[in-house]
């Protein structure tokens, strides 16, 4: 095969690629979802199962996606088109690239809306609006924000402009410079928050919630009826671990593939993928170690799910010494996490426009940004003027429908097809050439990507759509 070169440029080093891919993987879900589901499903026992799932599901598929990206050196759509032709597969495999780009586009449209909430809270916390506020006061602030479409549009617009500005500047001047500054800043803020959590007096309680192994919660589902606790064997938490292991690494949405296309040839894909997965998990665990001591110190409910960020934590920050400062830092941390993810979601579509329509980076970013912004209006209206039953489809708001379509259907199917193409349709010598690793390690990856990972993703998919 003739060595391809990306017209967009490439990362200057392995470190930059790892920072960029970690930035793509680390998002809003790492800050609240993983710590929450860890505590609810067995603490340390759940973490062990999750790490096993990362090893057999997440890392092999990430390696495959990076490998395909570096092999094709183009946008996901053109990469899959070129590689399918090169490997003698049908042209229909280009649909994998289309699906990935579309999934990223859909996710960004509503992700930007939620990131806009985080932006708004930076200024609200900094302004002291939550100081001394009770649950009703915090709920009123949240309801006022989400119930006002004009304010939501303003914050959505600001976040999209922030993201488009980075992508429009290109790989080296935009994406690379952003992750070089944003990712270290994210880690610094995270550990500052961890230091603050250590001073709350409930740090040990938070650690126990996260890490104390409870295999009963992992394998049994219990409910109390008439004062009697009834438990039955359940694989639910294991399925949760498997599903999160897939989703947390930003697989199946084109971001990792396009970032892989900018990866220099001599860099080890396997070692990079392992390090990215470990950093992603580290961020999630440290976030939990920072959040839950604050929650417990204020006698709040740790199992409040999505409301933890915007309704539970503001109560805690409003009641604690230094809470105004550290609450502001926390929401800045959230914005940085969302920002590094957003630029990776935009890049695949922008790269395709540059390659296929001859647009400049600035114009391509403008076109994708404006289109995504318009789609995001539907999600904004889902929280206010379109929240009534007459605007729902299949019982879901526009926001819920987009989230269900992308997260439960498009991403698992995309990940499955990537695994099948890399494991079954791609010639052994083609993938070996990209990985350039010992035969034993390559054979282990090949077994995982051909058999174990696809089966696991099918289970994740069936569970996501309610069959399991």
N, C-alpha and C positions, 0 to 999 in steps of 0.2 A: 504494500500500500504506500502511495506517495504521502509523505508527512504533510498534514494540513496545518495551516496557520490561521488563527482567528483574526479577522479584520478589526476586531474591537480591541486588540492588545491582550496582555496577560498580566497576572499578578507578579509582583516583583520578587516574591519569596514564598516559601512554604508557610512561614508564620502568618503572612497576610492572608493566604488562602484559608488557613485554619481559623483566623479571626473572622473572616467574611462568612464562612460556612457556619461557624458557631453563632455568629450574629443572626444568620438566617434562622437557625434552629431555636435560639433563645427568643422567646416572645412573651406575650401577656400570660399565656397558659403556664409557663414555667414559674411565674411569680406567685400564682394562687392555686392553679389546678393540681399540679403534682404534689406539693406539700399537703394539700387538703385530702386528696385521694390516698396518699400514703398513710396519714393518720387514721383515716376511716377504715382502711382495709388491712390492718395488721402491723403497721409501723415497719420495724426492721425486717420482718418476714416478707412484707410486700416489696421492700427495696431489693431484697435478694432475688425474688421472682422477676421483678422489673429488670434488673441487671442481666439476668439470664435471657429474658426476652430481647433486650437490646443486642445481646451477643448473637442470637440466632435469627432475629428478624430485622432489627434496625441496621446494624453494621453491614451485614452482607448486601442488603438492598442499597444502602448508601454507597458502598464500594462499587456496585454495579452502575448506579446512576452517575457517579463521578467518572467512572471508566468510559461510559458511553459519551459523556460530555467531552472528555479530553480526546477521545477517538474521533469525534465528529467535528469539534472546534467551531460549532455554529450554534444558532438558537436551537432549542429542543425540537422544534418542528423540522428544521432543515437537517439537524443531526440524525433524527430517526429516519428521515427520507433517504439520506445518503447511506447510512449504515445498513438499512434494509436492502437497498440495491446492492451494496458491496458484499453482503452476506448471503445474497440469493434468496432473501425473504420477500414476501408480497408487499406491494406498495401500501397496503392498508395499515402497515405498522407505523406509517407517518401519523396516523390518528392518535398514537400514544403521545406524540409531541403536541398535537393540537389540544388534546384533553388536558395535558399538564399546564399549558399556557392559559387555557380557559379557566382551569381550577384556580390558578394563582390570581388571575384577574378578578374572579368572583370573590375569592377570599379577601383580597385587598379592598374591595368596594365596601365591605362591612367592617373589616378590621380597622380601616381608617376612621370609621365612626366611633368605635370603642376607644381608639387611640386619642381621638378628639376629646373624649370624656376625661382621659388622664391628663391631657394638656389643660383642660379647664380646671381640674382639681389642683394642679400645681399652683395656680394663682389664687384659688379659693383657700387652700390651706395656708399659703404664704400670707394672705390677707387676714388670717385669724378668724375666719368665719366659723370654724368648728371649735374654737376655744370654749370649753365648758358646755358644749352642745350635748344633748341627750339623744336617744335613738330617734325620737320623733322629729327633732330638729335636723338631724343628719338626713333622715328620710325626706323631709321637706326640700332640702337643698337638692338632693338627687332627683326628686320628682319634678322640681321646677326646671332643672336642666334638661332632662329627657323629654319633658312635656312642651318644650319651646323649640319648634323646628328651626326658627331663625338663628338661635344661638348654636344649635347643633350644626347647622350648615356652616356657620362661621368657623367653628373649631375643626370640622371635617375639611374645610377648604384650606385652613392653615396647615394642617398635617399633610395634606396632599401636596401642597406647594413645597413644604420641607423635603418631602420624598422625591418629588420631580426634580428639584434643584440639584440634588446629589446625582441622580441617574443621568441627567442631561449633560453632566460634565465628563462622562466617560468612565472607563475602567480605572485608569491610574489616577486621574485628577478628581474623580467623583467618588466611586465606590470604595477604592482603596484608601483614600484619605479619610473618608468617613469612618470606616471600620478601625483604622489605626488610632483614631481619637476616641470614638464612641465606645468601643469594646473595653479598653483599659478603664475608661471613665465609669462604665457600667460595673466592672469588677470592684473598683475602688468604692463606689457608692454602696454596693452590696455588702462589702466588709465593714464599712462605716455603720450601716444599719445593724449588722451583726454585733458590732461592739456596743451599740446602743441597747440592743436586746439583752446583752449580758448584764446590763445595769438595772434591769426591771425587777429583779427579785423572783422572776418566774422562769428563768432560763432552763433550769433542770426539768421543770414540768413540761416545757416546750420540747426539749430533747426526748423525754420519755414518750410524748405523744407521737413524735416522728419515728423514733428508732427502737422503742421497746418491742421486741418480737411478740406477736400474738397470732399464733398459727390457727387459733380458733376463728378469728375474724377472717383469716385468709381462705379457709376451706369450709366455713359454716356460716349460713345466714340465720340470724336469730331475730325473733320478734316476741314482744311480751303481750299476751292476751289474758285479760282478767287476772293480772298479777302473776301469771305463770309464763316463764320464758321458754319458748319452743325453738329449737334449733334443728336445721336440716343441712345435709351436705350440699355445698354449692361451689361451682367453679367461677362464680361471678367476678370476684376480685382478680383471679388469674386472667380472665378475659380483659378486665380493665387494664391490668399491667401490660398485656400483650398489645392492646389497642394504643395505649399511650406511648409505648416503645416505638411504634410505627409513626404516629403522628408528630411526636416531639421533635424528630429530626428533619422536618420539612420535606419529607419524601413524597414523590408523586405529583409535585406542583411545578416542576421545571426549574426551580431555583437552584437546587444542588447540581443539576445537569449543566445549566448555563455557567455556574461558577466553576464547575469542573472543566469547561471548555477554555477557561482562562488560566488553567493550572499548568505550570511549566512541566516539561516532559520528565525531568529527572527526579521528580518528587514522588515518594512512596504513597500510593493511594491507600493501602491497607493501614499503615501507621497513622496517616492523617485522619482516616475515618474513625479509628479507635479513639484518638485524642479528642476529636470533635464530640463524639458520643460521651466521653468522660467529662468534658467541660460542660456540656449541656446538662448532664445529670448533677454535676457539682453546683451549678447555678441554681437549679431547682431545689436541691437540698439545703444550700446555704440560705436561700430565700425563705424556706420553711423555718430554719433555725432563727432567722431574724423576725419573722412575722408572728409565730405562735406564742413566744414568750410575751410579746406586747399584748396579744389577745388575752392570754390567761391572766396577766398582771392586772387587767381591768375587768376580770370576771365576765368576759364576753364569750359568745358561742363560736367555737372553732369550725363547726360544720356548716357554715353559712354559704358555702359554695361561691358562685360568682359575686354574690353580694358582699363577700369578705372585703374586697378592695374598696368599693365605693360607699358601703354603708356600715360595715363593722369597724374597719381600721380607723376611719375618721373620728369615731367616738373615742377610741383609744388615744389617738394623737392629741385630741382636744382636751384630754384629761390629764396628760402626763407632763412632767417637767421637760422642757425642751421639745415638746411634741410638735410645736409649730415649725421649728427648724427641721427636725428629722422627718416629719410628715411631708414637708416640701421636697426634701431629698428623695424620699420614697417615690413620690409621683414623678419626679425627674427621672429616676431609675426606670420606672414603667415606660415613660416616653422614649427613652433611649432604647429599651428592649423592643418596643414596637417599631421604632424608626429603622433599626438594623434589619428587622424582618421585612418591613414594607419595601425597602429598596430592592431586596432580593426577589420579591413577588412581581415587581414592575419590570425588572431587567429582561426576562425571557421575551415578553411581548415587544419591548423596545428594540431588542436585538433583531427580532424577526423583521420589524418594519425597516430598520436600517439595511438589512441584508436583501430584502425582497422588494422594497419600494423605493430604495435610494434616498430615503429621508436622512437629514442630519440627526445627530443625537438629540439636539434641542427640540426639533420639530417632532421627532418620534416620541420623546418623553411628554411633550405637550399634548399630542393626540391621545396617547394611552392615559395620561393623567386626567384629561377632560372627560374621556369616556368612562373611566372608573369613577370619577367624581359624580357624574350623572347617575350611574347605577347605584351609588351610595345613597342618593336621595331617597330611594325606596326603603332602605334600611332605617334611615332617619325618621321617615314618616310612619314606620312600623311602631314606633314608641309613642306616637301622638295621634295625628289625624287619620292614620290608617290602622289604628289598633283595634277597631271594632270588628265583630264577627263577620260583617258583610264584606270586609276586605281580606278575609282569610281564605287560603286554599288548602284543602286537606287538613283544616284545623290549625294551620300555621300562618303566622304573619310573613310578610315578604322577607324580613330578616331571618326568621327561623327557617324558611324554605331554602334560602341561599345557603345557609349554614349546613342544613341537612344534606342538600344536594352535593356540595363540595366535600364536606368532611366525611360523610357516611357512604357516599357512592363513588365520586370521581377520584378521590385520593387513594382509597384502597384498590380500586380497579387499575389505576395508573401504576401503583406499586407492584401489583400482581403482574401486569403486562411487562414492566421493566425486568422483573425477575425472570419471567419466561423467555423474553428475548435474549437477555444476557446469558442465561443458563442453557437454553435449548437451541436457539437459532443462531447465535453467534458462534463462529468457529473457535475451537479451543485455542488455536495459535493466535487468533486476534486478541482475545482477552488476556492470554498469557503475555503477549507483547506489551500490553499496557500496564499490567500489574508488575511484571519483572520481579517476581518473588520466588522463594523456594517452592519446588514442586509439591511438597507435602502440604504447605500452607495453601497453595493454589487449589489443590484437590479438596481440602477441607471447605474452602469457599465455594467450590463448584457443587459439592454435595448439599451445602446449605442453600445455595441460590436455586438449585434445581428441585429440591424436594421439601426441605424444612420450611424455608421462608415463604414459598407460595402457599403451602398448606396453612401456615399461621395467618397469612393475610386473608385467605378465604374465611377462616374462622372469625377474624376481626370484622370482615365485611358482613358475614351472616349475623353476627352479634349486633353490629351497628344498625342493621335494618330490621332487627327485632325477631329474627328467626330462632336465635339461641336465647 
